[in-house]
Amino acid sequence: MFFPSDLASFLELIRQNGDAAYSFMFAYSASHSLLFGLFAGYAAHSGAFALGTLIVVCWIGSFTGDAVRFWIGRNYGARVLARFPRFAATVQTAARLTDKHYFWMILVHRFPHGIRGFAAIAYGMSNLPWSTFLALNFVAAGLWSVSVVMAGYAFGQVSEKLMSDASSGLGVVMLIVFLGLSFYLSRRLERAIERN
């Protein structure tokens, strides 16, 4: 069977395909946020990933993805918005907010669900200099990588202690609840940011 049906088999698949799994985490960190990072931290606790390597891979992926999106916004922002008009208002609002609040926006935009894909494009369309963006992006990518991976890792430690005698099915349920709660909290943060 190619795709495993239980958590232990899935973690073993990651162990057996280490380079491909790290490449996947790099690509995912460059394009998305949160849930896979949390799961990867959990997988690191179980030994499927090396914790330090995973943090560095996610850090570099996150930094690279937003640098590419900033470049797209700086060079092709108007064309991108013309091609995807339903996102224009969101990106233009983020670009206006960037001129006033770029420091905090760059530090937190990776955490709320649904904002990250457009935020760096908006930064590129703002007056923010490349050097300022790259410096803050590097710090923010590191903060995101360490906090998300370590949260997943800590969840792995807690769940192992709580379920030392429980079945792996309960572990999967707890992981799903943890990821669902993380998704819910990121949506709440996104709504709070949109109101401001």
N, C-alpha and C positions, 0 to 999 in steps of 0.2 A: 504494500500500500504506500503510495507516494506521500499523501498528506496524513499525518498522524491523527488518531482519534482521541488521544488523551494527553494530558499535560506532560507527563514523564516522557512519552515518545516524542513530543514536540521539542522538548528541551534537548533530548538526545540528537534529534535532527540538527539543531543549532550547533551542538558540539561537533558533530561529524562534518559540518560544512562551515567551519569557522570563517574562512576568508570571504565566502559568499555572504554569510550572515553579517559580517562587519561592513561589507560593501552595501548591503541592503540598509543597514542602520545609517550609514553615511548618506545615502540617497534619500532616505526617509527624513532624516534630520534636516536635509537641505530643502525639503519640500513641505513638510508638515511639522506637527509638534505633538507633544504630550503623550498620547496613549501608547504608542510603540516605545517611546523613551521609558515610560513607567514599566511596561512589560519587560523591556530589555534589562532594566535594573533588577527586576525580579529574577530574570534568567541569570544575571550575573551572580546573584546570591546563591543560586543553585549550581553554579560552576559552569554554566553554558557559555558565558562570556567572561573575559578577564575585566574586572571592574575598571582599572585605570585605562586600559586600551579602549574600552567602550566609551568612557567619558571623553577621551581625546577625539575619538572618531565622531561622536555626536557634536562635540564642540566645533570641530573643523567643518563638518557638514552644515551645521546651522549657520556658521559664519559665512561660508561660501554661498549658500542658497540666498541669503539676504543681500550679499554683495552683488550677486547676479541680478536680483530683482531691482536693487537700487540702480544699477547700470541701465537696465531696461527702462525704468522710470525716467532716468536722466536723459536718455537718448531717444526713446520711442514712446514716452508716456502719453502724448496726445493721440498717437496712432492706436495705442492699446485701448485707450478709452473710447475712441471712435469705433473700434471693432467690438467692444463689449460695453455698450452704453448703459446697461442696467447696473454696472458697478461704478459708473462715473461719479455719482453723487457721493458715494462712500469714499472713494479715493480722493476726490477734491476736498472733502471735509477733513480727511486725515492729513492732506498736504497743508491745509490752512492751520490745523492744530500743531503740525510739526514746527512751523515757524515760531510758535510760542513755547511749546512744551516738548521739544525734541528729546531732551535728556531722559525724561520719564517714559515717554512713549517708546523709545528704542529699548529701554530696559525691560518693559513689561509686555510688549506686543506679542511675544512668543507664547505667552501663557493662555490668553483667552482663545477659545475655539473660533475659527473663521476669520480672524483679523490678520493673521500672519501673512497669508498669501498676497494681500494687497498693501500692507503697511510699508514694506520696503520700496515698492513702486511709488507710493505716495511720497516717501522720503526723497526719492530721486527727483520727483517733480517739484519739491519744495526748494527753498534757497539754502538748504543745509549743505555745507562744503563736504567734499569727499573725505578729507582727512578727519573731520569731526565724526562723520558717520562711521568710517572704518574703525576708529578707536573705540567708540561706544558700542558698535556692533560686536567687536571682539570681546569686550567685557560682558556684554549682554548674552552672547552665545555661550560663554563660559558659565555664567550664572545659571542659565537655563539648563545646560547640560548637567552640571553638577547637581542642581536641585532636583531635576526630574529623575535622573538615573538613581540618585541616592534615595529619593522617596520610594521608588520601586524596590530598591535593595532593602530599605528598612521594612517595607511591607513583607518582603520575603522572610526577613528575620522574625517579625512578629507572627506571621502566619505559621512558620515552622514551629515556634514555641507553643502556639495555641492548638496546633493540630498534630502534635507528635504521634498521637495514636489514631488520628482520624484518617479517613480514606482520601485518596487523591481527588475524588469527585467533589468533596467539600472544599478542597484547595482551589479547584477551578471555579466553584461558585464564589468563594471569597475574592478571587482575583477579578472576576467579572463585576462583583459589587464594588470593589475598589476602583476599577477603571470607570465604571458608570458614575460613581460619586465624583471622580476627578473630572469627567466630562461635564457633569451637572454644575460643578463649581466654576469651571472655566466659562460656561455659558452665562452664569450669573455675573462673573467679572466682565465679560464682553458687554452685557446689557448695561452694567454700571458705567463702563467707559463710554458707551454710545450716548448715555444721558448727559454726560459732561461734555 
